[in-house]
Amino acid sequence: KEFQTMDKNLEQAVEQLSKGVAPETVHVLWLTAETLEKTRELSDSYSLEIVDLTPESVERVKKGESTVLQESPVAIDRASLAAVCREILSTLLGKVGKDMDPEVLKMLEGIDWDALVDDHAATLAGTRPQEFLNYIYDNANGADPDTLSRFIFPVLSWALRVFIGNAAKSKAASLDQDSLEDRKYGYKPHCPICGGDPVMARISETNFNGSVRSLVCGTCGASWYWNRIGCPYCETNATRDLRYVHDKDDLDHRLYVCDHCGEILPTVFEHEDEFNRTPDELELVKLGDLQMAYEAGQEKPLN
């Protein structure tokens, strides 16, 4: 009943992903969808463009020597960034605030976003988003780590995507447009747009090039083609160290486990049209449920 006004496509995506997961995960799916809808609404007012790169800049990006945002910075207004953070946090607290510890709720409602997001932070947000998050962490005036990880960092990440998410995805797609034909996935395993680390992958089928893998950035939300086999964290491609695990009743959501470095890459095997795909933010909730089960020792290996 809390989410009756949600966009129908998001509602259908949540209902589909809710099958077979714990009630707590279902609630997180609805909350994530609500926040995603809010960020889309805010993007209509605040979304920015990334200026086209020169051929020389593109080459530096492909070699991993730079990123798109370093080559073509985006000017994010500090006051606007703070205002967006306030609106996103208000949306979250409107859904979960009644169940929170009153002291924590009071602290969150009292965050001075204008002070936290200063001029330097805004500059970093449009050039080096990961450093922006680190800068906020170092200047959070004693906020406890749990509050930072559960509320402040998610709000900042959502806010970043309000300003640069659409442009990041569009620019990454433009950079990737020739990759399918020559199979030269020149980018490093970090995001070519902002330099962030991948948090999930998608395996999709193409009409003429078989299956391909895209990595999804956890910072700006862009995705880019990378090698079909190999760990993006340590870059090993030794198949003896790489394996998939999944729930026996769900072959589409898997964990790509690297026994060489111990990292796990949540992965979606998709079948739908890419223009109607379930948002990455919702898939990550579903995959997070699988990862928690795996890490708790409930591994169900793929045969």
Phi, psi and omega in degrees: 000333180294338191239029186293339182269008185291149174309135186298323179295319177294319179299316179295322179296316179296316181298322179293316182286343183284348183293124174079014179246165182293153179304324179297321179291323177300317180297319179295323177299314179296318180295319178296318179296319178298317179292320178299318178298321179296318181293326177295320177297315180293327180299331178300331182260330191244352185299136183247163179256153174253124181295143180303143181273153172284160177304324180294320178295319179300318179297320178295321179295315181297328180278355181079014180276343183204180175233167179300317182289333174288324180281328183222078185298151176251132181270104179261123180292128185299313181297322179293320179298316178297319180296320179295318177301316179300316183293320180292315178298321178299320177298314180297312183293332177295338180260328186241352186301323183295340181259005185266161171300128183305325180291319178294318179299317179297319180297315181294319179294338182264006180299129178268089183294331178295327178279322183291319180262085181273185184299319181294320178299317180296321177297315178297322181301326182267000181231315182222076187305324179293322176293329175301312180296319179295322179297316178297319179302317182286344184239026184274012173053049171081010177300138184289152184304324181295317179294320177300312185286327185273333187231303189294311180297315176302319179297315179298320180294316176299317182298318177305317184289334174301317184276319188239356186299311181297315181294322180298315180293319180294316182292322178296320178296322179295318179294330184273355194300332180261357187293325184296325184287316185260354179057023178262086181276085191285343184289153172289170182286002172263162188299128179288344181276309186236350180090003181289165179274151176288144177245348176198172177224160173234133173254122181226155179267143175245162183293325187233355188237018179068204181273144179230158179243133173247137173265146182243127182284136179277352182259303183258347178089001179289160174229153183209150179291139172218174185305142181295327180237138178133152179272124181285352182268314178250352177068016173288145173238021177286111187298336179294339181261000187238134181205158174256143169232153183196168172283140185298338181264004182216097181276348185276339179246116185224164173247126177267105188260128176255112180282350179284314181247348178087000181279157180235130178247103176301137188222137176251129171264110189255152181234339183283166175302136184298338180278348179240021184290155176293135182304143180304321183300324179283321178299323181296327177295313179299315180292328177296324177297317178295318181295321178298320178295318179297314182290341176274004176093017181256039183298136176235095190288151175283130179272000000 
